[in-house]
């Protein structure tokens, strides 16, 4: 029995994928599914702001792909939005401040649908939460989990659209977020009656040191049949990723993000 650490990679079927957008771009991605069974739910990751270090390999989403297929039978679909680079590669196009990215979200949802992935949920982090709110109300999407939502690009009408849809929102807000803290978040999301706002004590925007809690909260929403909390040990093959190879998000990367 081995302890699951930040760089632990549990067994899964991992394959590089290419998403094709309606405006002619190719986006770099990866799909991780359980090694020896079908997934019970799907997590489509929408990463933080690429102009400030966000990418498909940002640490929470990387750890989700490392762990959740094995521990929770969740398929994890990650991709670099237009113009975004990571070790997985660089997607076509250029950052479009949340406008052209509507096609990126649509391409990811379409891929999940055509691949017959079950129970599709969007999981956005920071900028990715705005994309989920603005473009995530697709018939094949069950709901969304929002991590550190700044509500910078999305508007009140986007929140109202979610309210009208009745689709669930889980909003996970760090106590010491730089942009939207739990109290104001509850006020802003009050327009969505079905929104569940969860405050995480001592958390900050980048969730450093809180990965396990965040992954537990995601799984509790999108795959509630999985026992909680997730195991901290693994009795089976385990690999170790080279963490030094990843340019993780840091607090400094967000210091100039407009409020």
URFENNOR-V677361 format. One record per pair of residues at least 4 apart in sequence whose C-alpha atoms are under 8 Angstrom apart, sorted by sequence separation. I is the first residue (numbers start at 1). J is the second residue. If there is no record, write none. Layout:
I | J
I | J
//
This chain:
4 | 8
20 | 24
21 | 25
34 | 38
48 | 52
49 | 53
50 | 54
54 | 58
57 | 61
58 | 62
59 | 63
60 | 64
61 | 65
62 | 66
63 | 67
64 | 68
65 | 69
67 | 71
68 | 72
69 | 73
70 | 74
80 | 84
85 | 89
86 | 90
96 | 100
97 | 101
98 | 102
100 | 104
101 | 105
102 | 106
103 | 107
104 | 108
105 | 109
106 | 110
107 | 111
108 | 112
109 | 113
110 | 114
111 | 115
112 | 116
113 | 117
124 | 128
125 | 129
126 | 130
127 | 131
128 | 132
129 | 133
130 | 134
131 | 135
132 | 136
133 | 137
137 | 141
151 | 155
154 | 158
155 | 159
156 | 160
157 | 161
158 | 162
159 | 163
160 | 164
161 | 165
162 | 166
163 | 167
173 | 177
177 | 181
180 | 184
181 | 185
182 | 186
183 | 187
184 | 188
185 | 189
186 | 190
189 | 193
203 | 207
204 | 208
207 | 211
210 | 214
211 | 215
212 | 216
213 | 217
214 | 218
215 | 219
216 | 220
217 | 221
218 | 222
219 | 223
220 | 224
234 | 238
242 | 246
249 | 253
250 | 254
251 | 255
20 | 25
21 | 26
33 | 38
34 | 39
48 | 53
49 | 54
50 | 55
56 | 61
57 | 62
67 | 72
68 | 73
69 | 74
80 | 85
85 | 90
95 | 100
96 | 101
112 | 117
123 | 128
124 | 129
131 | 136
132 | 137
136 | 141
154 | 159
162 | 167
176 | 181
180 | 185
190 | 195
203 | 208
219 | 224
220 | 225
20 | 26
21 | 27
33 | 39
48 | 54
49 | 55
56 | 62
68 | 74
69 | 75
80 | 86
84 | 90
85 | 91
95 | 101
123 | 129
124 | 130
175 | 181
189 | 195
220 | 226
19 | 26
20 | 27
47 | 54
48 | 55
68 | 75
69 | 76
83 | 90
84 | 91
124 | 131
173 | 180
174 | 181
175 | 182
203 | 210
207 | 214
219 | 226
18 | 26
19 | 27
47 | 55
68 | 76
83 | 91
84 | 92
112 | 120
124 | 132
136 | 144
173 | 181
174 | 182
189 | 197
220 | 228
18 | 27
19 | 28
47 | 56
82 | 91
83 | 92
123 | 132
173 | 182
18 | 28
19 | 29
46 | 56
48 | 58
80 | 90
81 | 91
82 | 92
83 | 93
84 | 94
122 | 132
17 | 28
18 | 29
45 | 56
47 | 58
65 | 76
80 | 91
82 | 93
83 | 94
84 | 95
109 | 120
186 | 197
16 | 28
17 | 29
18 | 30
64 | 76
65 | 77
82 | 94
83 | 95
132 | 144
173 | 185
185 | 197
216 | 228
16 | 29
17 | 30
82 | 95
216 | 229
16 | 30
17 | 31
47 | 61
81 | 95
82 | 96
122 | 136
132 | 146
216 | 230
15 | 30
16 | 31
182 | 197
14 | 30
15 | 31
45 | 61
182 | 198
14 | 31
15 | 32
61 | 78
129 | 146
182 | 199
13 | 31
14 | 32
129 | 147
13 | 32
14 | 33
82 | 101
122 | 141
129 | 148
130 | 149
12 | 32
13 | 33
81 | 101
120 | 140
121 | 141
124 | 144
126 | 146
129 | 149
130 | 150
134 | 154
12 | 33
13 | 34
120 | 141
121 | 142
122 | 143
123 | 144
124 | 145
125 | 146
126 | 147
129 | 150
130 | 151
133 | 154
134 | 155
12 | 34
13 | 35
56 | 78
82 | 104
119 | 141
120 | 142
121 | 143
122 | 144
123 | 145
124 | 146
125 | 147
126 | 148
127 | 149
129 | 151
130 | 152
149 | 171
11 | 34
12 | 35
56 | 79
81 | 104
119 | 142
120 | 143
121 | 144
122 | 145
123 | 146
124 | 147
125 | 148
126 | 149
127 | 150
130 | 153
131 | 154
146 | 169
148 | 171
11 | 35
12 | 36
55 | 79
56 | 80
121 | 145
123 | 147
125 | 149
126 | 150
130 | 154
134 | 158
143 | 167
144 | 168
145 | 169
146 | 170
147 | 171
148 | 172
149 | 173
171 | 195
173 | 197
175 | 199
55 | 80
127 | 152
133 | 158
137 | 162
142 | 167
143 | 168
144 | 169
145 | 170
146 | 171
147 | 172
148 | 173
169 | 194
170 | 195
171 | 196
172 | 197
173 | 198
174 | 199
175 | 200
55 | 81
105 | 131
127 | 153
133 | 159
142 | 168
143 | 169
144 | 170
145 | 171
146 | 172
147 | 173
148 | 174
168 | 194
169 | 195
170 | 196
171 | 197
172 | 198
173 | 199
174 | 200
175 | 201
176 | 202
177 | 203
178 | 204
179 | 205
29 | 56
105 | 132
113 | 140
145 | 172
167 | 194
168 | 195
169 | 196
170 | 197
171 | 198
172 | 199
173 | 200
174 | 201
175 | 202
176 | 203
177 | 204
178 | 205
137 | 165
163 | 191
166 | 194
170 | 198
172 | 200
174 | 202
175 | 203
176 | 204
177 | 205
55 | 84
57 | 86
79 | 108
102 | 131
106 | 135
109 | 138
133 | 162
148 | 177
150 | 179
151 | 180
163 | 192
174 | 203
175 | 204
176 | 205
39 | 69
55 | 85
56 | 86
57 | 87
101 | 131
105 | 135
149 | 179
150 | 180
159 | 189
162 | 192
163 | 193
173 | 203
174 | 204
43 | 74
45 | 76
55 | 86
57 | 88
77 | 108
105 | 136
109 | 140
149 | 180
160 | 191
163 | 194
174 | 205
41 | 73
42 | 74
43 | 75
44 | 76
45 | 77
46 | 78
98 | 130
102 | 134
109 | 141
148 | 180
159 | 191
160 | 192
32 | 65
40 | 73
41 | 74
42 | 75
43 | 76
44 | 77
45 | 78
46 | 79
47 | 80
98 | 131
102 | 135
159 | 192
174 | 207
35 | 69
39 | 73
40 | 74
41 | 75
42 | 76
43 | 77
44 | 78
45 | 79
47 | 81
50 | 84
34 | 69
35 | 70
38 | 73
39 | 74
40 | 75
42 | 77
33 | 69
34 | 70
37 | 73
39 | 75
32 | 69
34 | 73
33 | 73
34 | 74
33 | 74
34 | 75
33 | 75
75 | 117
172 | 214
32 | 75
33 | 76
206 | 249
31 | 75
32 | 76
51 | 95
206 | 250
31 | 76
32 | 77
50 | 95
206 | 251
31 | 77
30 | 77
31 | 78
29 | 77
30 | 78
29 | 78
30 | 79
29 | 79
28 | 79
29 | 80
170 | 221
27 | 79
28 | 80
27 | 80
28 | 81
12 | 66
27 | 81
11 | 66
27 | 82
98 | 153
7 | 63
10 | 66
6 | 63
9 | 66
10 | 67
12 | 69
25 | 82
148 | 205
8 | 66
9 | 67
11 | 69
12 | 70
8 | 67
11 | 70
29 | 88
46 | 105
10 | 70
28 | 88
28 | 89
28 | 90
27 | 90
28 | 91
27 | 91
44 | 108
26 | 91
27 | 92
44 | 109
25 | 91
26 | 92
25 | 92
25 | 93
145 | 218
42 | 117
41 | 117
42 | 118
44 | 120
46 | 122
48 | 124
145 | 221
27 | 104
41 | 118
42 | 119
43 | 120
44 | 121
45 | 122
46 | 123
47 | 124
48 | 125
49 | 126
39 | 117
40 | 118
41 | 119
42 | 120
43 | 121
44 | 122
45 | 123
46 | 124
47 | 125
48 | 126
49 | 127
39 | 118
40 | 119
41 | 120
42 | 121
43 | 122
44 | 123
45 | 124
46 | 125
47 | 126
48 | 127
49 | 128
126 | 205
23 | 103
41 | 121
43 | 123
47 | 127
48 | 128
179 | 259
22 | 103
46 | 127
47 | 128
21 | 103
46 | 128
21 | 104
45 | 128
46 | 129
19 | 104
21 | 106
22 | 107
46 | 131
21 | 107
46 | 132
20 | 107
19 | 107
19 | 108
19 | 111
121 | 222
119 | 222
152 | 259
60 | 207
72 | 219
63 | 211
74 | 223
60 | 211
64 | 215
72 | 223
72 | 226
60 | 215
72 | 230
71 | 230
87 | 246
71 | 231
43 | 222
42 | 222
41 | 222
41 | 223
40 | 223
57 | 246
59 | 248
58 | 248
59 | 249
57 | 248
58 | 249
53 | 248
54 | 249
53 | 249
53 | 253
52 | 253
53 | 254
52 | 254
52 | 257
11 | 237
10 | 237
11 | 238
4 | 232
10 | 238
3 | 232
4 | 233
9 | 238
10 | 239
3 | 233
4 | 234
8 | 238
9 | 239
2 | 233
3 | 234
8 | 239
9 | 240
1 | 233
2 | 234
8 | 240
9 | 241
1 | 234
2 | 235
7 | 240
8 | 241
1 | 235
7 | 241
1 | 236
7 | 242
7 | 243
//
